[in-house]
Amino acid sequence: MNILPDKYTPEEFTLLGASAAIMEWIDRPVSISSLWQNVRADLRVRSFDRFADSLSLLYATKVIDAQDGRIFRAHP
């Protein structure tokens, strides 16, 4: 599983692409289960493992944060 695109893997099929797909749905605080229901059919995300890895990447890079069982965009 690539984080960044390379010669053989386009951006939309990397963790970066999956993370971008997820961020399209985080416009307000949302539960993880609701977010999963929204993105599960997106081919960029494809599986719960990629979903979880993308959330980990977004959290580690401080793009999202979590509080009271909901995730939201972190403030700059």
OpenMM code with the backbone's topology and positions (N, CA, C; nanometers):
from openmm import Vec3, app, unit

residues = "MET ASN ILE LEU PRO ASP LYS TYR THR PRO GLU GLU PHE THR LEU LEU GLY ALA SER ALA ALA ILE MET GLU TRP ILE ASP ARG PRO VAL SER ILE SER SER LEU TRP GLN ASN VAL ARG ALA ASP LEU ARG VAL ARG SER PHE ASP ARG PHE ALA ASP SER LEU SER LEU LEU TYR ALA THR LYS VAL ILE ASP ALA GLN ASP GLY ARG ILE PHE ARG ALA HIS PRO".split()
positions = [
    Vec3(0.0853, -0.1165, 0.0000),
    Vec3(0.0000, 0.0000, 0.0000),
    Vec3(0.0906, 0.1237, 0.0000),
    Vec3(0.0759, 0.2044, -0.1027),
    Vec3(0.1581, 0.3242, -0.1164),
    Vec3(0.0920, 0.4429, -0.0487),
    Vec3(0.1751, 0.5244, 0.0128),
    Vec3(0.1247, 0.6492, 0.0690),
    Vec3(0.1213, 0.7555, -0.0401),
    Vec3(0.2265, 0.7586, -0.1204),
    Vec3(0.2383, 0.8562, -0.2280),
    Vec3(0.2321, 0.7874, -0.3635),
    Vec3(0.1927, 0.8600, -0.4666),
    Vec3(0.1891, 0.8003, -0.6008),
    Vec3(0.3303, 0.7723, -0.6521),
    Vec3(0.3396, 0.6763, -0.7405),
    Vec3(0.4664, 0.6471, -0.8068),
    Vec3(0.4394, 0.6175, -0.9530),
    Vec3(0.5363, 0.5611, -1.0188),
    Vec3(0.5250, 0.5350, -1.1619),
    Vec3(0.4072, 0.4426, -1.1953),
    Vec3(0.3747, 0.3515, -1.1064),
    Vec3(0.2713, 0.2508, -1.1339),
    Vec3(0.1406, 0.2740, -1.0597),
    Vec3(0.1411, 0.3606, -0.9610),
    Vec3(0.0226, 0.3824, -0.8782),
    Vec3(-0.0242, 0.5266, -0.8893),
    Vec3(-0.1412, 0.5486, -0.9490),
    Vec3(-0.1923, 0.6857, -0.9570),
    Vec3(-0.2326, 0.7376, -0.8182),
    Vec3(-0.2369, 0.8670, -0.8049),
    Vec3(-0.2651, 0.9311, -0.6760),
    Vec3(-0.3946, 0.8821, -0.6126),
    Vec3(-0.4987, 0.8630, -0.6923),
    Vec3(-0.6281, 0.8258, -0.6339),
    Vec3(-0.6282, 0.6877, -0.5688),
    Vec3(-0.5280, 0.6057, -0.5954),
    Vec3(-0.5218, 0.4727, -0.5344),
    Vec3(-0.4124, 0.4612, -0.4290),
    Vec3(-0.3694, 0.5742, -0.3740),
    Vec3(-0.2727, 0.5758, -0.2647),
    Vec3(-0.3439, 0.6167, -0.1364),
    Vec3(-0.2747, 0.6099, -0.0252),
    Vec3(-0.3341, 0.6563, 0.1001),
    Vec3(-0.3608, 0.8064, 0.0941),
    Vec3(-0.2778, 0.8780, 0.0231),
    Vec3(-0.3006, 1.0206, 0.0066),
    Vec3(-0.4325, 1.0454, -0.0665),
    Vec3(-0.4604, 0.9683, -0.1697),
    Vec3(-0.5864, 0.9806, -0.2428),
    Vec3(-0.7059, 0.9404, -0.1577),
    Vec3(-0.6905, 0.8324, -0.0814),
    Vec3(-0.7989, 0.7891, 0.0079),
    Vec3(-0.8249, 0.8947, 0.1151),
    Vec3(-0.7170, 0.9547, 0.1655),
    Vec3(-0.7316, 1.0598, 0.2666),
    Vec3(-0.8047, 1.1801, 0.2096),
    Vec3(-0.7751, 1.2144, 0.0854),
    Vec3(-0.8447, 1.3257, 0.0205),
    Vec3(-0.9936, 1.2947, 0.0052),
    Vec3(-1.0255, 1.1708, -0.0301),
    Vec3(-1.1660, 1.1300, -0.0435),
    Vec3(-1.2383, 1.1420, 0.0903),
    Vec3(-1.1715, 1.1035, 0.1959),
    Vec3(-1.2311, 1.1116, 0.3300),
    Vec3(-1.2529, 1.2564, 0.3707),
    Vec3(-1.1551, 1.3418, 0.3415),
    Vec3(-1.1662, 1.4822, 0.3807),
    Vec3(-1.2839, 1.5523, 0.3125),
    Vec3(-1.3254, 1.5024, 0.1976),
    Vec3(-1.4419, 1.5604, 0.1300),
    Vec3(-1.5687, 1.5473, 0.2141),
    Vec3(-1.5716, 1.4505, 0.3055),
    Vec3(-1.6908, 1.4243, 0.3872),
    Vec3(-1.6828, 1.4829, 0.5275),
    Vec3(-1.5683, 1.5407, 0.5628),
    Vec3(-1.5545, 1.5957, 0.6978),
    Vec3(-1.5713, 1.7473, 0.6906),
    Vec3(-1.6945, 1.7920, 0.6823),
    Vec3(-1.7218, 1.9350, 0.6815),
    Vec3(-1.7762, 1.9807, 0.8169),
    Vec3(-1.8095, 1.8860, 0.9001),
    Vec3(-1.8557, 1.9121, 1.0373),
    Vec3(-1.8192, 1.7889, 1.1197),
    Vec3(-1.8225, 1.7977, 1.2531),
    Vec3(-1.7896, 1.6791, 1.3327),
    Vec3(-1.8791, 1.5607, 1.2958),
    Vec3(-1.8172, 1.4438, 1.2801),
    Vec3(-1.8898, 1.3256, 1.2350),
    Vec3(-1.8332, 1.2025, 1.3055),
    Vec3(-1.9181, 1.1057, 1.3334),
    Vec3(-1.8710, 0.9813, 1.3951),
    Vec3(-1.7981, 0.8970, 1.2906),
    Vec3(-1.7116, 0.8111, 1.3370),
    Vec3(-1.6364, 0.7264, 1.2453),
    Vec3(-1.7298, 0.6336, 1.1686),
    Vec3(-1.8312, 0.5805, 1.2343),
    Vec3(-1.9229, 0.4899, 1.1644),
    Vec3(-2.0021, 0.5634, 1.0550),
    Vec3(-2.0445, 0.6856, 1.0817),
    Vec3(-2.1150, 0.7634, 0.9788),
    Vec3(-2.0226, 0.7963, 0.8628),
    Vec3(-1.8994, 0.8317, 0.8949),
    Vec3(-1.8030, 0.8626, 0.7904),
    Vec3(-1.7749, 0.7395, 0.7047),
    Vec3(-1.7606, 0.6239, 0.7691),
    Vec3(-1.7377, 0.4998, 0.6950),
    Vec3(-1.8550, 0.4703, 0.6017),
    Vec3(-1.9766, 0.4898, 0.6485),
    Vec3(-2.0947, 0.4662, 0.5636),
    Vec3(-2.0934, 0.5569, 0.4405),
    Vec3(-2.0420, 0.6778, 0.4557),
    Vec3(-2.0375, 0.7722, 0.3437),
    Vec3(-1.9288, 0.7389, 0.2424),
    Vec3(-1.8140, 0.6886, 0.2878),
    Vec3(-1.7006, 0.6698, 0.1961),
    Vec3(-1.6784, 0.5258, 0.1521),
    Vec3(-1.7486, 0.4323, 0.2064),
    Vec3(-1.7207, 0.2907, 0.1791),
    Vec3(-1.7360, 0.2519, 0.0322),
    Vec3(-1.8203, 0.3200, -0.0418),
    Vec3(-1.8397, 0.2870, -0.1835),
    Vec3(-1.7389, 0.3578, -0.2749),
    Vec3(-1.6632, 0.4512, -0.2201),
    Vec3(-1.5653, 0.5256, -0.2994),
    Vec3(-1.4478, 0.4333, -0.3339),
    Vec3(-1.4161, 0.4221, -0.4607),
    Vec3(-1.3089, 0.3323, -0.5048),
    Vec3(-1.1721, 0.3740, -0.4544),
    Vec3(-1.1563, 0.4996, -0.4162),
    Vec3(-1.0282, 0.5442, -0.3618),
    Vec3(-1.0053, 0.4874, -0.2222),
    Vec3(-1.1127, 0.4604, -0.1495),
    Vec3(-1.1009, 0.4080, -0.0125),
    Vec3(-1.1010, 0.2557, -0.0139),
    Vec3(-1.1974, 0.1942, -0.0779),
    Vec3(-1.2063, 0.0507, -0.1056),
    Vec3(-1.2225, -0.0427, 0.0133),
    Vec3(-1.1547, -0.0232, 0.1237),
    Vec3(-1.1651, -0.1192, 0.2341),
    Vec3(-1.1559, -0.0458, 0.3674),
    Vec3(-1.2016, -0.1137, 0.4721),
    Vec3(-1.1941, -0.0527, 0.6046),
    Vec3(-1.0492, -0.0355, 0.6481),
    Vec3(-0.9615, -0.1255, 0.6082),
    Vec3(-0.8197, -0.1113, 0.6428),
    Vec3(-0.7616, 0.0176, 0.5849),
    Vec3(-0.7912, 0.0453, 0.4584),
    Vec3(-0.7421, 0.1692, 0.3971),
    Vec3(-0.8077, 0.2907, 0.4625),
    Vec3(-0.9335, 0.2779, 0.5010),
    Vec3(-1.0038, 0.3846, 0.5717),
    Vec3(-0.9333, 0.4149, 0.7039),
    Vec3(-0.9051, 0.3104, 0.7814),
    Vec3(-0.8385, 0.3282, 0.9104),
    Vec3(-0.6973, 0.3836, 0.8931),
    Vec3(-0.6235, 0.3337, 0.7945),
    Vec3(-0.4884, 0.3839, 0.7689),
    Vec3(-0.4924, 0.5312, 0.7268),
    Vec3(-0.5905, 0.5679, 0.6480),
    Vec3(-0.6040, 0.7071, 0.6048),
    Vec3(-0.6367, 0.7975, 0.7230),
    Vec3(-0.7254, 0.7527, 0.8107),
    Vec3(-0.7556, 0.8313, 0.9304),
    Vec3(-0.6316, 0.8463, 1.0176),
    Vec3(-0.5522, 0.7410, 1.0286),
    Vec3(-0.4276, 0.7485, 1.1057),
    Vec3(-0.3321, 0.8505, 1.0442),
    Vec3(-0.3201, 0.8484, 0.9122),
    Vec3(-0.2344, 0.9444, 0.8430),
    Vec3(-0.2837, 1.0869, 0.8653),
    Vec3(-0.4131, 1.1091, 0.8519),
    Vec3(-0.4693, 1.2426, 0.8723),
    Vec3(-0.4516, 1.2902, 1.0161),
    Vec3(-0.4669, 1.1996, 1.1118),
    Vec3(-0.4501, 1.2361, 1.2529),
    Vec3(-0.3031, 1.2639, 1.2848),
    Vec3(-0.2133, 1.1807, 1.2333),
    Vec3(-0.0702, 1.1977, 1.2593),
    Vec3(-0.0165, 1.3282, 1.2004),
    Vec3(-0.0735, 1.3708, 1.0896),
    Vec3(-0.0306, 1.4955, 1.0271),
    Vec3(-0.1127, 1.6155, 1.0758),
    Vec3(-0.1953, 1.5936, 1.1768),
    Vec3(-0.2759, 1.6975, 1.2423),
    Vec3(-0.3736, 1.7680, 1.1484),
    Vec3(-0.4240, 1.6925, 1.0517),
    Vec3(-0.5261, 1.7456, 0.9614),
    Vec3(-0.6639, 1.7287, 1.0257),
    Vec3(-0.6814, 1.6197, 1.1002),
    Vec3(-0.8064, 1.5967, 1.1733),
    Vec3(-0.7761, 1.5808, 1.3211),
    Vec3(-0.8793, 1.5932, 1.4008),
    Vec3(-0.8688, 1.5713, 1.5445),
    Vec3(-0.9950, 1.4986, 1.5891),
    Vec3(-0.9959, 1.4512, 1.7112),
    Vec3(-1.1109, 1.3767, 1.7628),
    Vec3(-1.1461, 1.4255, 1.9027),
    Vec3(-1.2768, 1.4270, 1.9292),
    Vec3(-1.3252, 1.4632, 2.0620),
    Vec3(-1.4682, 1.4116, 2.0762),
    Vec3(-1.4989, 1.3547, 2.1905),
    Vec3(-1.6333, 1.3040, 2.2208),
    Vec3(-1.6848, 1.2054, 2.1162),
    Vec3(-1.5965, 1.1199, 2.0640),
    Vec3(-1.6377, 1.0171, 1.9696),
    Vec3(-1.6622, 1.0686, 1.8286),
    Vec3(-1.6236, 1.1898, 1.7994),
    Vec3(-1.6425, 1.2478, 1.6667),
    Vec3(-1.5086, 1.3001, 1.6154),
    Vec3(-1.4919, 1.2935, 1.4837),
    Vec3(-1.3720, 1.3495, 1.4240),
    Vec3(-1.4105, 1.4749, 1.3453),
    Vec3(-1.3158, 1.5662, 1.3377),
    Vec3(-1.3400, 1.6934, 1.2707),
    Vec3(-1.2090, 1.7485, 1.2170),
    Vec3(-1.2194, 1.8446, 1.1276),
    Vec3(-1.1004, 1.9094, 1.0733),
    Vec3(-1.0320, 1.9860, 1.1854),
    Vec3(-0.9002, 1.9700, 1.1950),
    Vec3(-0.8233, 2.0438, 1.2953),
    Vec3(-0.8114, 2.1889, 1.2512),
    Vec3(-0.8095, 2.2791, 1.3435),
    Vec3(-0.7952, 2.4210, 1.3112),
    Vec3(-0.6475, 2.4528, 1.2880),
    Vec3(-0.6191, 2.5345, 1.1866),
    Vec3(-0.4789, 2.5695, 1.1580),
    Vec3(-0.4183, 2.6578, 1.2643),
] * unit.nanometer
topology = app.Topology()
chain = topology.addChain("A")
for resn in residues:
    res = topology.addResidue(resn, chain)
    for name in ("N", "CA", "C"):
        topology.addAtom(name, app.Element.getBySymbol(name[0]), res)
